[in-house]
Amino acid sequence: MNCEAIPKGEGVLLRQATDRFIVAYGRRPEVAAAAPGRVNLIGEHVDYCEGFVLPVAIPFLTVVVGSYNNTDVCRVITVLASGEELEASFPATIKAELRPGQPEWANYIKGVIANFPIKVNGFDIVVVSDVPMGSGVSSSAAIEVAVFTLLEGLTGRMVSLVEKAKLCQKAEHDFPGMPCGIMDQYIVTMGKKDHALLIDCKSLEAKQVPIKMENICILVINSNVKHRLTGSEYPQRRAQCQEAACQLGLTSLRAANMQDLDRLRDLGCNELVIRRARHVIGEIQRTVEAAIKLTEKNYKRVGELFYQSHDSLSKLMEVSCVELDQIVDILRDAPGVYGARMTGGGFGGCAVALVQKSELDALKQRILSQYKGKPVFFVCVPSEGARFLKLNH
């Protein structure tokens, strides 16, 4: 197994998509768009409690090229990182109302078309991506936002970045049926080079947070494990957090503080519910502080907040796993590491670390020699969000 995923770059992906389009459809595409994957630096299991999250866009991209085809049918070719190709076709919304169906992967695209503000004529598109799938870096939001941006270019109908993110989130709710929060579509749409995005999940306001990456980088380590779950773990934690808020007479835990944990105890609240609330209250505070400390280049403090976040997710929220705990522990005392934590929903997936560039190779070797699994590394710098690409005619 190759232990490092390296971005192909915008130019390579655009050429690959354009060449495939010409072979498949016998003409050149008219519009090209791209959208990145993302990784959340800190702010986990707080989006559904109206907290704060701090993601960055990463240099892995989904590129879409396309043009109208003068029919009532939309035709899609997706080229996977492995080289495998998937094809689908379905009616244009000018002709018929779209509904979820088979193949399942096409629902991400159909959902975007169905939620686009105007009816769309038939088109041909080719989708090429190097965003690692199933790694928790939001390959789904990348394809949704890239396709939406392409439709803006084809139709001339532009929407605000906030509206685009909301419509793509609705597309994921309606068609694949994934009840995702707003973070993924927001950062994929609004990502900015050398910046993280502090998103207020209550007001949906977003603030760009500059990160100077001269001597540091973001190392994402995919544990390559995904523990089979019953499906109840995520909604169960969400319900526990809501129960804590209700006991306190609040709409969410956003307004709660550490003193409220004593109130919950006095009210006879379940100890597990109190632990979940303790994580959320602490994580919201950590995320706001991390944004400030990143701006100040206080990476030592940011790293401490990463470790606190991980320990809270592991012990209070109980969403980590042996493998993620092991990766974080391997990095905990390693030279050149400011901090590390699990990122994403948990029970497998990725850890994220803030590290010194000079120690990067040594850190990878350390993980490879000590981690019991087979990790894959992504070295990331905060990158641009969704955008149009220039086609060379």
C-alpha positions in Angstrom: 0.0 0.0 0.0 1.3 3.5 -0.9 1.6 5.3 2.5 1.3 8.8 1.1 -1.5 10.5 -0.9 -0.1 13.4 -3.0 -2.3 15.9 -4.7 -2.1 15.7 -8.5 -2.7 19.4 -9.0 -5.3 21.5 -10.7 -3.6 21.4 -14.1 -3.2 17.6 -14.3 -6.8 17.0 -13.2 -8.2 19.5 -15.7 -6.2 18.0 -18.6 -7.4 14.5 -17.6 -11.0 15.6 -17.4 -10.9 17.6 -20.7 -9.2 14.7 -22.6 -11.8 12.2 -21.3 -14.6 14.6 -22.2 -13.3 15.0 -25.8 -13.0 11.2 -26.3 -16.4 10.5 -24.8 -18.5 13.3 -26.4 -16.5 14.3 -29.5 -16.2 18.0 -28.6 -14.5 20.3 -26.1 -16.1 21.2 -22.8 -17.3 24.8 -22.4 -17.0 25.3 -18.6 -14.7 23.9 -15.9 -14.9 24.1 -12.1 -13.1 22.7 -9.1 -13.8 22.3 -5.3 -11.4 20.9 -2.6 -11.7 18.4 0.2 -11.3 19.6 3.8 -10.0 18.7 7.2 -11.4 20.1 10.5 -8.6 21.4 12.7 -10.7 21.5 15.9 -14.4 21.7 16.9 -15.7 18.2 16.8 -19.2 17.0 17.7 -20.3 20.6 18.4 -21.9 21.5 15.1 -25.2 20.1 16.1 -25.0 22.0 19.4 -24.6 25.4 17.6 -20.9 25.5 18.4 -17.9 26.6 16.4 -15.8 24.6 14.0 -12.4 25.5 12.4 -11.8 23.6 9.1 -9.3 24.3 6.3 -9.7 23.4 2.6 -7.0 21.0 1.4 -5.1 20.8 -1.9 -6.9 17.6 -3.1 -9.5 18.6 -5.7 -12.6 17.5 -7.6 -12.6 18.9 -11.1 -15.7 18.9 -13.3 -15.9 19.9 -17.0 -19.0 20.1 -19.1 -21.2 21.6 -21.7 -24.8 21.6 -22.9 -25.7 18.7 -25.2 -28.9 20.0 -26.9 -31.0 17.2 -25.4 -33.2 16.6 -22.4 -30.7 14.2 -20.8 -27.8 14.7 -18.4 -24.9 12.4 -19.0 -22.2 11.9 -16.3 -18.8 10.1 -16.4 -16.9 9.9 -13.1 -13.2 8.9 -13.2 -12.1 7.5 -9.8 -8.6 7.8 -8.4 -8.1 4.1 -9.2 -8.8 4.9 -12.9 -12.1 3.0 -12.8 -15.0 4.8 -14.6 -18.6 5.1 -13.6 -21.4 6.4 -15.9 -24.9 7.5 -15.3 -27.6 9.4 -17.2 -30.9 10.9 -16.1 -33.5 13.5 -17.3 -32.7 17.2 -17.2 -34.8 19.2 -14.8 -36.2 21.1 -17.7 -37.9 17.8 -18.7 -38.7 16.0 -15.4 -38.4 16.2 -11.7 -35.4 14.3 -10.4 -35.6 11.7 -7.6 -33.0 9.7 -5.7 -32.3 6.3 -7.1 -29.6 4.0 -8.5 -26.7 4.3 -8.9 -26.2 5.7 -5.4 -23.1 7.7 -6.2 -25.1 9.7 -8.8 -27.5 11.0 -6.1 -24.8 13.5 -5.0 -24.9 15.1 -8.5 -28.7 14.7 -9.0 -29.3 16.3 -5.6 -27.3 19.4 -6.7 -29.1 19.7 -10.0 -32.5 19.3 -8.3 -31.7 22.0 -5.8 -30.2 24.4 -8.4 -32.3 27.7 -8.4 -33.4 27.3 -12.0 -34.3 24.3 -14.3 -31.3 23.0 -16.2 -31.1 21.8 -19.8 -29.4 18.5 -20.8 -25.6 18.5 -20.4 -22.6 16.2 -20.5 -20.0 16.3 -17.7 -16.8 14.5 -16.7 -15.8 14.4 -13.0 -12.2 13.7 -12.0 -11.0 13.8 -8.4 -8.0 13.1 -6.3 -9.9 13.8 -3.0 -9.4 10.5 -1.0 -12.8 8.8 -0.7 -13.9 7.3 2.6 -11.1 9.1 4.5 -13.3 11.7 6.2 -12.0 14.7 4.1 -15.4 15.3 2.6 -15.2 14.0 -1.0 -19.0 14.3 -1.1 -19.1 18.1 -0.5 -16.3 18.5 -3.0 -18.3 16.9 -5.8 -21.5 18.7 -4.8 -19.9 22.1 -4.7 -17.9 21.5 -7.9 -21.0 20.5 -9.8 -23.0 23.4 -8.5 -20.2 25.8 -9.5 -20.1 24.2 -13.0 -23.9 24.8 -13.3 -23.4 28.4 -12.4 -21.0 28.7 -15.3 -23.3 26.8 -17.7 -26.5 28.7 -16.9 -25.1 32.1 -16.0 -27.2 32.0 -12.8 -24.9 32.8 -9.8 -25.7 32.7 -6.2 -23.9 33.9 -3.0 -21.4 31.6 -1.4 -23.6 31.2 1.6 -26.6 30.2 -0.5 -24.4 27.8 -2.6 -23.3 26.1 0.6 -26.8 25.8 2.0 -28.2 24.4 -1.3 -25.4 21.8 -1.5 -26.1 20.8 2.1 -29.8 20.4 1.2 -28.9 18.4 -1.8 -27.0 15.9 0.5 -29.9 15.8 2.9 -32.5 15.2 0.1 -30.8 12.8 -2.2 -28.1 10.6 -0.6 -30.1 11.1 2.6 -27.1 12.2 4.7 -28.1 14.6 7.6 -24.8 16.5 7.4 -24.1 19.8 9.2 -23.1 22.9 7.3 -19.4 22.8 7.9 -18.3 20.7 4.9 -20.2 22.7 2.2 -19.1 26.0 3.9 -15.4 25.4 3.9 -15.4 23.7 0.5 -17.2 26.8 -0.9 -15.4 29.5 1.1 -11.9 28.1 1.7 -9.0 30.5 1.2 -5.3 29.9 0.7 -3.3 30.2 4.0 -6.5 30.5 6.0 -8.7 28.4 8.2 -12.5 29.3 8.5 -14.0 29.8 11.9 -17.7 28.9 11.4 -20.4 29.8 13.9 -22.9 27.0 13.5 -25.6 29.1 15.3 -25.5 32.3 13.2 -23.8 30.6 10.2 -21.4 33.5 10.1 -17.8 32.6 9.0 -14.5 34.4 9.7 -11.3 33.8 7.8 -8.4 33.0 10.2 -4.9 33.5 8.7 -2.4 30.7 9.2 1.2 31.4 8.3 2.6 28.1 7.1 6.3 29.0 6.7 7.8 26.4 9.0 4.7 24.3 9.9 2.3 22.0 8.1 -0.9 20.1 8.7 -0.3 16.3 8.7 -3.4 14.2 8.2 -3.0 10.5 9.1 -5.6 8.1 7.8 -5.8 5.2 10.3 -7.3 3.1 7.5 -9.8 1.6 10.0 -13.6 2.2 10.1 -15.3 0.3 12.9 -18.7 -1.1 12.1 -21.3 0.7 14.0 -24.9 0.0 14.7 -25.8 3.4 13.3 -27.2 4.7 16.6 -23.9 6.1 17.9 -24.1 9.5 16.2 -27.9 10.2 16.8 -27.5 8.9 20.4 -24.8 11.5 21.2 -26.8 14.2 19.5 -29.8 13.2 21.6 -27.7 13.2 24.8 -26.5 16.7 24.1 -30.0 17.9 23.4 -31.2 16.3 26.7 -28.6 18.3 28.6 -29.7 21.5 26.9 -33.4 20.8 27.6 -32.6 20.1 31.3 -30.9 23.5 31.5 -33.8 25.2 29.7 -31.6 26.0 26.7 -32.2 25.5 22.9 -28.6 24.1 22.6 -25.4 23.8 24.6 -23.9 26.8 22.9 -25.0 29.1 25.8 -24.0 26.6 28.5 -20.9 26.9 30.7 -18.9 24.6 33.0 -20.9 25.8 36.1 -24.0 24.4 34.4 -22.6 20.9 34.8 -23.2 21.2 38.6 -26.7 22.2 37.9 -27.2 19.1 35.7 -25.9 17.0 38.6 -28.3 18.7 41.0 -31.1 18.0 38.6 -30.3 14.3 38.8 -29.2 14.2 35.1 -27.6 10.9 33.8 -23.8 10.9 34.2 -23.3 10.0 30.6 -25.3 13.0 29.5 -23.2 15.2 31.8 -20.0 13.9 30.2 -21.2 14.6 26.7 -22.2 18.2 27.8 -18.7 18.7 29.4 -17.1 17.8 26.0 -19.3 20.2 24.0 -18.8 23.1 26.4 -15.1 22.6 26.5 -14.7 22.0 22.8 -16.6 25.2 21.9 -14.2 27.2 24.2 -11.1 25.4 22.7 -12.1 26.1 19.1 -12.6 29.9 19.7 -9.3 30.0 21.5 -7.5 28.0 18.8 -8.6 30.5 16.2 -7.1 33.4 18.2 -3.8 31.5 18.9 -3.4 30.5 15.3 -3.6 34.2 14.3 -0.9 34.9 17.0 1.3 32.1 15.7 1.1 30.5 19.2 1.4 27.0 17.8 2.4 25.6 21.2 -1.0 26.6 22.7 -2.8 25.4 19.6 -1.2 22.0 20.0 -2.2 21.8 23.7 -5.8 22.5 22.6 -5.5 19.7 20.0 -4.5 17.2 22.7 -7.3 18.4 25.1 -9.8 18.0 22.3 -8.7 14.5 21.5 -8.7 13.4 25.1 -12.2 14.9 25.5 -13.5 13.1 22.4 -11.9 9.8 23.5 -13.0 9.9 27.2 -16.0 12.1 27.4 -17.7 11.8 24.0 -16.4 8.3 23.5 -16.1 8.5 19.7 -12.4 7.7 19.3 -11.0 4.1 18.9 -7.9 2.2 19.8 -6.2 3.0 16.5 -6.8 6.8 16.7 -5.7 6.9 20.3 -2.5 5.0 19.3 -1.6 7.5 16.5 -2.1 10.5 18.8 -0.1 8.8 21.6 2.8 8.1 19.1 2.9 11.8 18.3 2.3 13.1 21.8 5.9 13.3 22.8 7.6 13.3 19.4 10.0 16.1 18.4 8.5 18.7 16.1 4.8 17.9 17.0 2.8 20.8 18.4 -0.4 18.7 18.8 -2.5 16.0 17.4 -6.2 14.8 17.6 -8.7 12.7 15.9 -10.8 14.6 13.4 -14.2 13.8 11.9 -17.1 11.8 13.4 -14.8 9.2 15.0 -14.7 5.4 15.3 -11.9 5.4 12.8 -10.9 7.7 10.0 -8.2 10.3 10.4 -6.1 12.1 13.0 -4.7 15.6 12.3 -1.5 17.0 13.6 0.2 20.4 13.6 3.9 19.7 13.0 7.2 21.4 12.0 8.1 20.8 8.4 11.7 19.9 9.3 10.5 16.9 11.3 7.9 15.6 8.8 9.9 12.7 7.4 11.0 11.5 10.9 7.4 11.7 12.1 6.1 9.6 9.3 8.8 7.0 10.0 7.9 7.0 13.7 4.2 6.3 12.9 5.0 3.6 10.3 7.3 1.8 12.8 5.0 2.1 15.8 1.4 2.1 14.5 -0.1 -1.4 14.3 -2.2 -0.5 11.2 -1.4 0.7 7.7 -1.6 4.5 7.7 -1.8 6.9 4.8 -0.4 10.4 5.1 -1.7 13.6 3.5 0.5 16.7 4.0 -1.8 19.7 3.7 -1.6 23.4 3.4 -4.8 25.6 3.7 -6.0 25.9 0.1 -8.5 27.8 -2.1 -12.2 26.9 -2.1 -14.5 26.3 -5.1 -13.7 28.2 -8.3 -14.0 28.3 -12.0 -11.0 27.0 -14.1 -9.8 28.4 -17.4 -10.1 26.0 -20.3 -7.4 26.3 -23.0 -9.3 26.2 -26.3 
